[in-house]
Every structure is written in structure tokens, then in C-alpha cells.
Amino acid sequence: MKIQLSISLLASNRAASLERCLDSLRPLLMQIPSELIIVYTGTDERVKEIAGRYTDKIIPFTWCDNFSAARNVGLWAAKGEWFMYIDDDEWFEDVTEIRDFFLSGEYRHYGSALYKQKNFTEWDGIHYSDYHAFRMARIVPGIAFENTVHEELVPQLEPAKYFNAYVNHYGYISDTGRLSVEKSSRNLPLLLKNIEERPSYVKNYLQIVQEYMISGDFEKAEEYCRSGYSLCRGYKDNFYRSWLQVNLLSILHEKGDYEKAEQEALLMLEQEHLWEIARLDIYAALLAIYTKRGASEEVIRYGLQFEETLAYMDERPELWIQQSYGDLTEGRIKVPSKLYQIRLSCTESALKLGNIKQAVYFLELLPWEEENWMQQYYPIFDKWKGLYKEYFHELSGYFPDHSPYRQLQKALGQGGCIPKTECREAFVKCMQGTESLYLQHLAVKEAILQQMKLDEIVTVMNLDAWKQNAVTIKELISPDDADKLEQAAEDLLQDAPAYGCWLKKLLCEKELIHGYLTGDTLLHTLEEYIGYILQFYRIQYREEMFSADKQHLLPKDCRYALLVSEALEKRKNFEFAEAVRLFRRSLRYDPAMTSVIREMIRQMSVKINHPVQNAGEEFQALALQMKDALKSMIANKQYTDALPIILQLSPLLPEDLELLRMRQDVLGEIAE
């Protein structure tokens, strides 16, 4: 049997993320004829130990400031038909699409493939940019990596397959939670040398612009952006030109040179043959400038052009893929915070001009079904209510009836005086429909003024003060004093249980978010985390508050814990679909735990795809007997006879790393 896929992993000293990376590759290695090659550039023995559990093919490499040289070592050792490369700080969310690509034979019709890379900008697992990364190719004579930094595999054979599958990448974030400049400091000298040697190679300019932007040197970023832009003016290829165009405007905006950015943008729109994706980004840049300037007519003009072009692209979704390059993607254009801010700005500009028709047009484009986003805009609506009183009353009539803000306006009598019972119902709907502290404060305030009956929600509000205090305590303690912090939390559990539980909860939270936990460690830490939350609230509340009809009165972090606790129970009972639903629902209450919940769902997805592993003890015992027989056959070099047994065992023991290694060894011997 031929090896279909060789996976090459470049590993340094990142032991924490390496295991999550390897764990995410396991389904590929178990389910398709494949091999894992690890090119090891580090010195950490823990990394070698972790890597050795997954493969015997660990190739030491002395670092020489040349990424292509390191990548080529893995490429030259590959025996597969296809080659895929990955870093030790990346891991797949789900490899089903890639697995099916090979199992179905579809791979035979393509020369290369791209999957998405999500580059997170904060540890919360929410904020990121993504793009299709060329990481897979058919192995052909002459294929090799080029460039010492930001290496690329050439040639990129057509046609190319675009996967929706993606890797998570947190490698650009420092321990402080911000974008790290360490990689830029490492890459810049290499790129400068490359430009000196190859001054007409445009891609080097794109890469160095990106590095200077990350490091905050916008003067240098502008210099090299203009140089690259000049080089590619004669190119037929729009990819590089589009990227340089939009990033030149971003650089000028970061420098605060808004007039120059405006001039450049208008010149591009007038003189350049722009792709729609570049045009959208340029419109967005102009909208930011004109909003800051208060130029309402220009905001409306370019807001309408932005929406028309966006609709054109959405009607032709293939254009998003065809025109994307680097971080100039559909995701960049549709970043919710940016997209919705454009629509808010256009709505307000229309209000300033007294144009209700256009105000309604942009207002209705806001994400009314996404309360997590809408709750950010309630203070803005109140500002409009004061500034544009003449028009706001008419505009608010177009707010959806289910909107919590609309319900609050109803309770306040904005649509006319209503009976007290209806007023109370409107307050209830408002409170039930939102987690906005701003709106809840307003609702409570107004309910008090109107002598409405209140419940324990005021107590919920006060708990936030304690949470902030506990967060401050946690952040003030340095890593060197972590043991002292842990002991303090243990003492607090005895002396002041509520305080101790909350602090223990925060310590578990830090480990869950920053610890790259997997498997049983992740599960047990999450169970411990949820336990501390629930214990904290059971100290504060009577048990009846945890009944189904009262849970909505509890703090949102407690509701999150209850949902996760229920999800974990469903998981134990193998009710995976219901567990996934509850996990996802829980994120309404604590979106900061997105990365943790996503990893739990990913691991459950593996179990869903391998239900046999949950069979009875007799089944598992039989599988282990077959494994013992397999070891004997391999020892006697009966590789051809051993392979069918391995193929039978793989779905029975999908998490058995020893079997995974034997599978690769047998495939390797047969391929010799």
C-alpha cells in the first residue's frame, strides 16, 4: 500500500502546544496511509519525548536562520504521494474534510491544496484574522522550498483544492496577550538581506511590510510598501497589487496621516483597475476617515457603494476565493466590529441629514439576531436619542419587536402610555433578552423609578465587583510566586469559602485558556473549574435558585457553569449531540472560554467519529489480543500479513499511540 500523505512538522521547544498539534493530526495518521516526519530544531527533552510517542521519524536539524533549509529536510525524507507541512504551534480543529479528500481518491485530481490558518490576536479565542495557506502539494520532481524566511513550496501545481478546514495559530501572541514583536525581530534581518539580493522580487516587500507593521515601525512599512507597489504596477497579477494598495492605506491611517490616506484612496479608485475585494477595503478606509471628519454626505455616498459592492460579491461567492490574498480576505472585510461600525456610522450620518429612508436602510443591516453584538450599541442608540430626538422616535419604530432595546423603550412609554402590567412584561422581556450590563442597569433604574417589583438581579450586579477584585489579585502575582497564590487560594477555601472558590476558579481558568490542555487533563481541569464556580454560587444562593425555573436569575458565569456541567454529564452518557448543543449555548454567557469549549467539542467529534471505542470490555480485550499478535508478526518481519490487522485495529483503538507508530513503521517497510 502506498503512503498517500507525508506530514512534516517543524518542532522547536514548544512542548505545550506540540501535543495539541500532534493530537489533532492523529485522525489523519490513523485513517489514511500516511507518515509523520518531525524536523526537530530545539533542545528540550520533553519535546523529543512527546514527539517520540507519535513517530520514530524525528530528524535533528541545527538551526541556520533558513526556514526553507529546515523544511526541505522533511520534504526530502517524505515517501508519500502528497506532502503537507505544519508548525508545532498550530493545530487542526477538524481534519475530516482533508481525510475524505484522500480516502475518496479526490486528491488524484489536484496538484496542490490550501487550508485556512486562523491567526489569533488575543488569547480569548475570539479575535483573529484568517487566510488560505498553501500547505499541501503533490510531490513531483524538482519540488522544493524557497526563501530563507516566509518560505514557500514551489511549484504550486494547479488545480488547487481550497479546504474549509483550518488550523488554530496563537504563535503571534506574547505572554501579555498582545501581538509579539519577537518574530519580527527575527525575520527582519533575513528579509532585508533577501531584498538586497533579489530587489525585484515583490513578495519580499509584502512580507517586510507586514513585519514592520507588527513591530510598529510605520515609516519603514510605508517606505517598503510604496517600493513594492511601484514594482508591481506593471504586473498583470492583481494579488500583490491589491494587498499593497489596501495596506498602504492602513499604514497611513495608523500614522494618523488621514489626508494622505484619503488622497491615495481616491486616486486608486479613479486610476486603478481594482478588484472588488480591494475596492471594499478602500471604501472602508474612506468611511473611517469621513466618519472621523463628520462628513455625513461622503459617509452616505461611500457607505452605499460599499454595500452595493458587498452584495455583488456575496451573489458571486467564488470571487471571495479568487480575489483573496494573504490577510486580504472575506474575513477581513466582514470582521463584525468593522462591518457593523460602518453601518452604525452610515445610520448616524443619515440621521444628521434627516434622511430617515437611508437611516432605516443601514439600521436594518445591523445584526439584530446577534444579541452579543447588539448589546454593544445600546449606549450609541441612547446617544442618538438625545442628539437626534426629532428623528429618533420615528427610527426606533423600525427596531425589531424582539429587540431588548425596543422592549425597554416600550416600557418607558416611548410608543405611548401603556398599562402597568404591559409595562412590567416589557421590562421582563428586556431583561430576559440581553446580557448587556448597560441595558440591565437602565432597566433596573427605570423599574425602580416606576416602582416595579425587583428580584435578586441587583445581587448579581454586585458580584461583578468581586470578580474584578479577584482578577486583579490573580494578575498581580508573578509566575515565580504562583505556588504562593495557589496556597492562598487553598487557605481561602477553608477560611472564606466564597473568596477561595472564586480565586481557585480563576486559576483553573488561566490553565484552561493558556495551558494548551488536551485529553483527560483538559476534561479534569474543566470539571474542577466548573465545580469551583458552582460551589461559589451555592454558598451565596439557596438551593432552590438552581432549579430550572430560577436559573435565569443567577449570574451569567454561574449559568455558564450549569450548562457546561450538564454538557459534561451528557458527554459521560455518550449523548454527544446534546453535549455539543449545551457547550455552544454556554458561550452566550462566557465567550472568553471559546477556545476551551471549541477544544472540548473537537475532542468529542473524534469520539463521535469512532463510536466503536466505546464498546464493551470484551470488545476492547479482543482488540488488545490482536495487538499482541501484531507485535509478534512485526518482530518476525511479517509486514504484509501485519498490515490488514493494523487496518482492522485502527478504528478500534484510534487513540493508541503505540498502534499509530506501528502503522507507520509497517507502511514504511512495505514502501521500501
Secondary structure, DSSP 8 states (H G I E B T S, - for coil): ----EEEEEEE-S-HHHHHHHHHHHHHHHHHSSEEEEEEE----HHHHHHHHTT-S-EEE----S-HHHHHHHHHHH--SSEEEEEETTEEES--HHHHHHHHTSGGGG-SEEEEEEEEESSTTSS-EEEEEEEEEEE--TT-EEE-SSS-EEE---SSEEEEEEEEEE-TTB-TTSSB-SHHHHHHHHHHHHHHHH-TT-HHHHHHHHHHHHHHT-HHHHHHHHHHHHHHGGG-S-HHHHHHHHHHHHHHHHHHT-HHHHHHHHHHHHHHS---HHHHHHHHHHHHHHHHHHT-HHHHHHHHHHHHHHHHHHHHSTHHHHHH-BTTBSHHHHT-HHHHHHHHHHHHHHHHHTT-HHHHHHHHTTS-TT-HHHHTTSHHHHHHHHHHTHHHHHHHHTTS-TT-HHHHHHHHTTTTS---HHHHHHHHHHHHHH---HHHHHHHHHHHHHTT----THHHHHHHHHHHHHHHHHHHHS-GGGHHHHHHHHHHHHHHSHHHHHHHHHHHHHHHHHHS---HHHHHHHHHHHHHHHHHHHHHHS-GGGGSTTTGGGS-HHHHHHHHHHHHHHHHHTT-HHHHHHHHHHHTTT-GGGHHHHHHHHHHHHHHHH-GGGGS-HHHHHHHHHHHHHHHHHHHTT-HHHHHHHHHHHHHHSTT-HHHHHHHHHHHHHHH-
